[in-house]
Amino acid sequence: MTIQKIKCYQTDYRKNEYFLDVTDKQKSIKTDGPFTTIYLNPNRKKQRIIGFGGAFTESASYVYYNSDHETKKRIIEGYFGQDGLRYNLGRLSVHSCDFSLNSYTYIEECDESLNSFTIEREKIYVLPFVNAAKTLQPDLQLMAAPWSPPAFMKTNGRMNYGGKLKEEYYPLWAGYLIKYLEEMKKHGHEIEYLSIQNEPEAVQVWESCIYTPKEAIAFAKVLGPLLKEKGFRQTKVILLDHNRDLIAKWMEGIAEDPEVLPWIWGIGIHWYVSEDFDKVALIKETIPSLHVIFTEGCQEGGVRLGSIQTGERYARNIIGDFTRGCEGFIDWNLVLDEHGGPNHVGNFCDAPMIVKDNQVIFKSSYYYIGHFSKFLLPSAFVIDSMVSDKDLSVLAGVNPDGRIVVVILNETDRNTAYQIAINNQKIDGFIPAHTIQTWCLDE
């Protein structure tokens, strides 16, 4: 193909310039001196992209619920509109997590019959937020993840502080998850992806439950057949849903018990603790049929106003994961208050949107995510790319309509000249320090 039409969009957060069209400025650049080369091979397609999104936690939904009409509109349009981030993925917690107003389940205490099961609680804050998102993104795909089974099903008798699911409760807990899928479906929401457990190797002061790979696999073998029996065979079951440093251990466990493979779809990854992106490539190298999706990441420690490093962290992680096989990206809380909450155990975090006094503050992470999600569309393919200088990070893909999208991240203090080499063409470019660019290349 011959590139005929070129567009370049740039965000310089320090100058309050967001998705600025800098095409004409790029066209005037001639790289006569030293430059970095970005090599693209559009003929070498890799994984297909599912999309991008964020989490409809009860806390995020509470902030949305208590916002005025104009603020709600900015949130929904900013994330799900065609002029926003074009999100098409969302994550839900199965009953409470730390970003809930308090701990709760869907049943009365110790109800092993599940006759008291109800998702009435989610009708207050969460479902109205999801419904609003679907007005602009009717193809929204939802993932659900539990943080802990009800206390009576666990070895420690508590939802918090880890503990394990008692083996005798595997069938009941699987039935509970099926009830959740059924109730959500009744309210118009199909759950596309279902995690076995959020962060199964972390003992937290909030809702948490520990599984070894062997235990999670054993539970998946109970859940999978029940999903099939109850008409949810298409629900995609996710294992791990935890940090990259655990990937090798969990892949070894799955490889040792291949009988679980018919019942699981893929591996969920988080970014805490480790940025060893090569571990992500290990998933496909070990079991090529497994899919990979990023299911949670956020800036910890409360709100960081004006921080460009937060946005750079998001872009670095997206590039690192997608160049090694990741297919989708789901951020943590969609929106939080000015404290980074509410959070019922004080585990405050940042979010791409912060609401204070009915004003939406768009963080650097919002714009940096947008350089991917606005341009790399669902069903795009990641294509082969290579950079001659480690100062720049690059992710390239080709959309269903044939448009080639190239995202370039410069985290350094140096301005950098570069050339994009594609087929027999070379396109000159220049990226200032601490900026991000997206190129759109068309025939």
N, C-alpha and C positions, 0 to 999 in steps of 0.2 A: 504494500500500500504506500501511497505517496501522501504525506501530510500537506493539506492545502489550507486548513483553517486552524488557527492557534489562539488560545486564550490562556492567560495566566492571572490567577487571583492570589493575593497576598494578605496575610495578617501580620501587622507589627503592633503587638499589644502595647508596647511602651509609648507608641504615638497615637493610640486609640484609632488605628486603622484596621478595619475588619473586612475580609473578603474583598479588598480593593482590587479593581481591575488594573493591573500594571502591564498589560500586553504591549502597549505602545512603547513604554519605557524599556521593556525587554527587547523589542525589535530593534532598538537603536544601539544595543550593546554588541560589540565585536570583541571576542575573546582572543586578543593578540598575544597577551602575556600568559603566565602560568594559569592553568585552569584545571578543574576537576571534570572528569568525564563520567556521565551516567549512561550506562549501556542498557538498552531495552531490547527484549526479544518477544514481540507480540505473538509470534508463532508457537511459543512454548507456554501453553496455558497450564496453570496449576489448579488449585482448588476453587470451587465456586463460592462466592460470597453470599451468605444468608442475609446479613444486614447489621444494623446498629440499633441500640436502644438503651433504656435505663430502667430502674426499679420503682414500681409503684408500692413502696413501703407504706405502712399506716402513717408513719411520721410525715413522709412526703405528701401523702393524700390529705392529712390533717392541715398542713400548711396551705395546700391548694384550696381545700374546703373553706378555710377562714379568710381567704383573699377576696377582694372585691371583684366585680365583673370584669373590669378592664385588666386587672392583674391575672385573673384566670385565663383570659383570652391571650395574653402575652405568653403565658406558660405553654398553653396548648399549641398555639401557632408557632412558638419558638422551637418546640421539639418536633411536632408532628405535621406541620404545614409544609407546603412545597417551597415556601420562602424561608423555612426554618431548617432544622437539622434532618428532616425527612426520616425520623425514627420509624422503624417497623417492628421492633422487638421490645418486649417488656417482661420484667421479672416480678414475681409475687412471692410472698412468704406464705406457707401453709400454717395458719394461725400465727402466733406472735413470733417476733424476733427482737433484737435489741432496739431497732428503729420502729417500735410500737409504743403506744402510750402506756401499756402495762402488759404483763404476761397474761395470755388467755388461750383457751382451746375452743373447739367447736362442740364439745360435749360436756355434760355434767360430770362431776368428779367420779371416777371409777366406773363409768357406764360402759361395761363390756358389751352391751347389746348394740351400742351406737344409736339407739332409738332417739336419743336427745340431740343428735347431730344437727347443727344448723350453722349457716354462714351469715346469719343476721348481722353480726358485728361488721362484716366487710361491706354491708350495704350502707353503712354510715359514711365512711370516708373513701375506702379503696375503690369500690365499684363505680361510684360517680366519676372518679378521676379517670378510670379506664374507659368508661363510656364516653367521656368528653374527648379522650384521645382518639377513639374510634370514629368520631364524627369527621375527623380530618385524615385518619389512617385506618380505613375499614379493613385492611389486610394485616392489622397488627397481630403478630404472633406472640403468644404468652408462654413463659416458662414459670413453673412453680417449684419451690424448694422448701422443705421443712428444716427448721433449726433444732427442733426437739419433739419427740413424741410426748404425749401426756405423761405426767410424773409417775402415775401408777404402773406404766409399762416399763419403767427404767430401773436399773440396778441401784441407783442412788436415791430413788424416790423423789427427785426434783427435776424441774425442767432446766434449771440453770446448773452450772458447774459440771458439765460433762455427764459422766455416767454412760451406761450402754443400754440399748434396747434389749430387754430380756428375750431370749430365744423363743420362749413359749408364746410371746406376743407378736412374733413375726406375722402370722396370718391376720391378727386383729389390726395391727398397724397398717398392713397392706390394704385391708378392707376400709380403714379410715381414709387412706389416700384415694381409694376408688370413690368413696362417698364425696370427697372434695371435688373430684373431677365431674361427678354426676351433678352436683349442686351448681358448680360453675357453668356447666353446659346448660342447665335449666335457665340460667340467667344470661344466656347468650354468649358465653365465653368458653371456647374450646381451649384446653391447655395443650399446646403443641409439644412442650418439653417438660419432663418431670425429673427433678434431681432426687436421688436416693437420700441425700443428706448434705446440707450446707456445712462446709469445713469439718469433715468427719474426724480430723486428727487434732482439733483444738478444744481444750477445756477452757471455757469462757465463764465470766461471771454472769453472762446473760444466757439465753436459751442455747444449749449445745448438747451434742450427743456424739459419742465416740464409736467409730467403726474401724476395724482393721480392714485391709483389702479383702481378706477372706470372709469376714463378716458381712461386708457390703455386698459381695458377690453372692453369698448365701441368701441374703434378703432379696436381691434382684431376682434370684431363681424362684422365690415365692411370689413376688410382685408381678413379674412378667407374665406367667400363665394366668394370673387373675385379671390382669389388664386385657388379655386376649379373651377370656371368658366373658367379661363384662362389656365387651364392645369397644375397648380402647386400645386395640392392637397397634394403631398408628401413633399412639403417644410415644414420644422418643425419650427413652430413659437415659439419664446422665449419671455417670460415676465420677468420683473424686470431688469436683466442685470445690477445689482447694488450691493451695499454692504450687508453683512450678517445681519447687524443690522436692515435692513428693511424687512427681510424675514417674520417675524410674521405678520406685518401689511399687506403685500401683499398677504400672504396666507389667511388671514381673508377675504380680498376683493374677492379673487377668490372663496373661499368657500361660500360666500354670493351670488354669481352669477354663479352657475354651468353650465348655458347655454353656457358659453364661452369655456368649456372644450373640445368640439369637434374641436375647432379652435386653440388650443394651444398644444404644445408638452411638454414644460417644463419651468424650471426656470434657468436663468443665474445668476451667483454670482461673485462678485469681492471681493478682500481682504482688501481694504482700510477701515480705521476706526476701524473695528472689527475683532478679531480672536475668536469670540464666535462660535466655530464649532458646538456646539449642536444645534444652530439655523438651520444649514443645515439639520440635521435629522428631523426637524419639517416639512420640505416639504413633505417627504414621509409619515410621520405620519398623516398629515392633508389630503392629497390627494395622495394615493399610485400610481395612474396611471401617475402622473407627473414625468418627468425626470429631472435630475439635472446636470448642466455643469458649470464648472468654465470658465468664458469668458474673464477675464482680471485681471492682477495684475502686478505690477512692483515695482522696488525700486525707490522712488521719490527723487528729489533733485539733479539730475545730476549723472555723472559717479563716482563710488566709486571703484577705482583701489585697488586690493588686499584685498577686504573685504570678509572675510569668512561668516560674519553675513548675507550677502545677500543670499548666497547659502542656509544657514540654514533656512532662512525665507521661501524660496521656498519649501524646503523639509517639513518643519513643516506644511505649509499650504496644500500641497498635501496630506500628511498623515491625517491631521485633517479633510479635506473635504471628501476624499475617504473612510475613515472609517465610514463616516456618510451618505453615499449614493451617493456621486458625481460620475459621469460616465466619464467625460472627463476634460482635462485641456488645456486651451489656454492662453499662455503667451501674454504679450503686445508686443511691437516692437521686431521683430526678430533681427534687427541689427541697431545700431546708430553710429554717429560719436563720436569723442573724447570728445565733449561737452555734449553729450546726446541729440543730435538733428539731423537734424533741426526741429524746432518747431516754428510755426508762431506767438505764443504768449509768447515764452520764458519759457514754462513749461517743462524744460529739465528733463530727466529721465535716468535711467540706462537700459541696455539690456544685455542678456547673451553673445552677441558678440558685440564688439566695434571695429570699423575700424579707424585706424590712419596711415596716410602715406602708404596706401595699405598694412598694416599689421593687421591681425586679432588678437585681444586680447580676449581670452576666459576667461570669468569671472567665479567665483565660482558657480554662478547660472547655468551656462551651464552644469557643471559636476554633480551638485546635481539633476537637472532635469533628466539628463541622467541615473541616478541610478534607475529611474522609467521607463522612456520612452524606453530605450534600451532593457528592460527585460520583462516588463508587456505589452504584445502584444494586439492589438485590438481583442476584443471578449474574453479576459481573464475575469475571475470572481474574484472579491474580495472575500476572505474567512475570516472566523471568526478568530480573533487573540486577545490576551490579554497579557499584560505585568505586572509582579509583582512589578516593580519599575518604578516610573514616570520619572526617569532619562533618560530612553530610549523611543523613539517613534517608532512604527512599523506599516508597511502596508504589508499585505500578499495577494497573489492572485494565481490562478491556470490558466495557459495558455491553449489554445485549445488542445495542444499536451500532456497535463497532467503534465507538469513541474510546480513545486511549486516555486514561487518567493517570497522572504522575504527581504524587505528593512528595515534596522535598522539605525536610526539616533541618534547620541550622540552629543547633544549641550552643554554638561557640560565640566568642566575643569578636570573631573575625567576619568581615564581609567576604563572600566567596563567588568568584566567577566560575562558570561551568558550561559544559556542552552536553546536550541530550543527544545521544547517538542512537538512531532507530533506523533499521534497514540501512539504506545508503545515504540517509539524511543526517544533518547535524543542526541542532537548534541551539543558538547561544543564549545564555541566561546569566543572571546575577541575583544572588540572595543576600540581603543584609544580615548582620549578626542578630541572633535571637528572633528569627522570623520563620514563618511556615508558608509555603506556596503550594498551590494546586494548578497543574497544567491540564488543559483539555485539548486533545489533538484529534482532528477530524480529517478525513479524506476530502 
